[in-house]
Amino acid sequence: MAYWLMKSEPDTFSISDLARLEQAPWDGVRNYQARNFMREMRPGDEFLFYHSSCQPPGAAGIGRIISEPYPDHTAIDPDSPYHDPKATAEKLPWTAVDVAFVKKFPRLLTLSDMRSLNGLEGLALLQRGSRLSVMPVTDQQWQVLLAVAS
């Protein structure tokens, strides 16, 4: 099993939305490095659901990957906010996965909280200039984060 951190703006899609739906596609990722990480995901992998572009940002809960990666068809839907005019049905460069709700944390584990924890020094989220919406989390980092968040 692998662990991930996946960001979403809570006014677009939040941990509460995922809890209500129980499962949903994770689509709309338009960064090649983040897309490549998504292509490594497998059913059973878990991720920190991170609320971004809000105050305060932070990890709100846990989700699980429930599908193999597949082509993200929102890229060829002209009505989608994730439409990519360069994408075609024959050349679809973007990837999606289906995710399921696991749990919501009792309180948001803020970015400030994370910066103060020992054992997270290599976490990509905490690196200067890191803006990826999908990134790997090591087993050790996962254990540190869960010990504080749960």
C-alpha positions in Angstrom: 0.0 0.0 0.0 1.2 3.5 -0.8 0.1 6.8 0.9 -0.6 10.1 -0.8 -1.6 13.7 -0.1 -4.3 15.1 -2.4 -5.4 18.7 -2.3 -8.8 20.1 -3.1 -10.3 23.5 -2.4 -13.1 22.9 0.1 -15.5 25.2 -1.6 -15.2 23.0 -4.8 -14.9 19.6 -3.2 -14.4 18.9 0.5 -14.0 15.9 2.8 -17.6 16.5 3.8 -18.7 16.2 0.2 -16.8 13.0 -0.1 -18.4 11.7 3.1 -21.8 12.5 1.8 -21.2 10.9 -1.6 -19.2 8.0 -0.1 -17.2 7.7 -3.3 -16.4 10.0 -6.3 -13.9 10.5 -9.1 -10.8 12.6 -8.4 -10.3 14.4 -11.6 -9.2 17.8 -12.9 -5.5 17.5 -12.1 -3.7 19.5 -14.7 0.0 19.2 -13.7 2.2 16.5 -15.3 4.1 15.6 -12.2 0.9 15.3 -10.1 -0.7 13.3 -13.0 2.4 11.0 -13.0 1.9 10.3 -9.2 -1.8 9.5 -9.9 -0.7 7.0 -12.5 1.2 5.2 -9.7 -1.9 4.9 -7.5 -3.5 1.5 -6.9 -6.8 0.4 -5.2 -6.3 0.2 -1.5 -3.8 3.1 -1.3 -4.9 5.8 1.2 -4.5 9.6 1.0 -4.7 12.6 3.3 -7.6 14.8 2.0 -6.0 18.2 2.2 -8.1 21.4 2.0 -6.1 24.1 0.1 -6.6 27.7 -0.9 -8.5 28.4 2.3 -7.8 29.7 5.8 -6.4 27.8 7.4 -5.2 25.1 4.9 -4.8 21.6 6.3 -5.5 17.8 6.3 -9.2 17.2 6.9 -9.4 13.5 6.7 -8.5 10.2 4.9 -9.7 8.8 1.7 -8.9 5.5 -0.2 -8.2 4.9 -3.8 -10.8 2.5 -5.1 -9.9 2.2 -8.9 -7.0 1.9 -11.2 -6.0 5.2 -12.8 -8.0 5.9 -16.0 -8.2 8.7 -18.6 -9.8 11.9 -17.2 -12.5 12.6 -19.7 -13.3 16.0 -18.1 -10.4 17.3 -20.3 -12.4 16.8 -23.4 -15.7 18.1 -22.0 -16.1 21.7 -23.2 -18.6 22.4 -20.3 -16.2 21.2 -17.6 -14.1 23.6 -15.6 -11.2 21.2 -16.2 -11.5 21.3 -20.0 -8.2 21.1 -21.8 -8.5 22.5 -25.4 -5.4 20.6 -26.4 -6.8 17.2 -25.3 -8.7 14.9 -27.7 -10.4 11.6 -27.3 -7.4 10.0 -29.1 -4.8 12.0 -27.1 -6.0 12.3 -23.6 -3.0 13.1 -21.4 -4.8 13.5 -18.0 -5.6 10.9 -15.4 -8.3 10.4 -12.8 -9.0 7.8 -10.0 -12.0 7.0 -8.0 -11.8 7.6 -4.3 -13.9 6.7 -1.2 -14.4 8.3 2.1 -12.6 6.7 5.1 -12.8 9.2 7.9 -12.9 12.9 8.8 -10.5 14.1 11.4 -11.9 15.5 14.7 -10.2 18.8 13.8 -8.2 20.1 10.8 -4.5 19.3 11.0 -3.3 22.6 9.8 -0.2 23.4 7.7 1.2 25.2 10.8 0.6 22.1 12.9 2.5 20.0 10.3 5.4 22.4 10.2 5.9 21.9 13.9 6.1 18.1 13.8 9.3 16.0 13.9 9.6 13.4 11.2 8.0 15.4 8.4 11.1 17.2 7.2 11.0 15.5 3.8 7.3 15.9 3.2 6.9 17.6 -0.2 4.0 19.7 1.1 6.4 21.5 3.5 9.1 22.2 0.9 9.4 25.8 -0.2 7.7 26.4 -3.5 5.8 23.1 -3.5 2.4 23.6 -5.1 1.6 20.1 -6.4 -2.0 18.9 -5.8 -1.0 15.2 -5.5 2.2 14.0 -3.8 3.5 10.9 -2.2 3.7 10.5 1.6 6.2 8.0 3.1 5.1 5.3 5.6 6.9 7.2 8.4 5.3 10.5 7.5 1.9 8.9 7.4 2.3 7.5 10.9 3.5 10.8 12.2 0.5 12.6 10.7 -2.1 10.0 11.8 -0.8 10.0 15.4 -1.5 13.7 15.6 -4.7 13.9 13.5 -6.7 11.0 14.9 
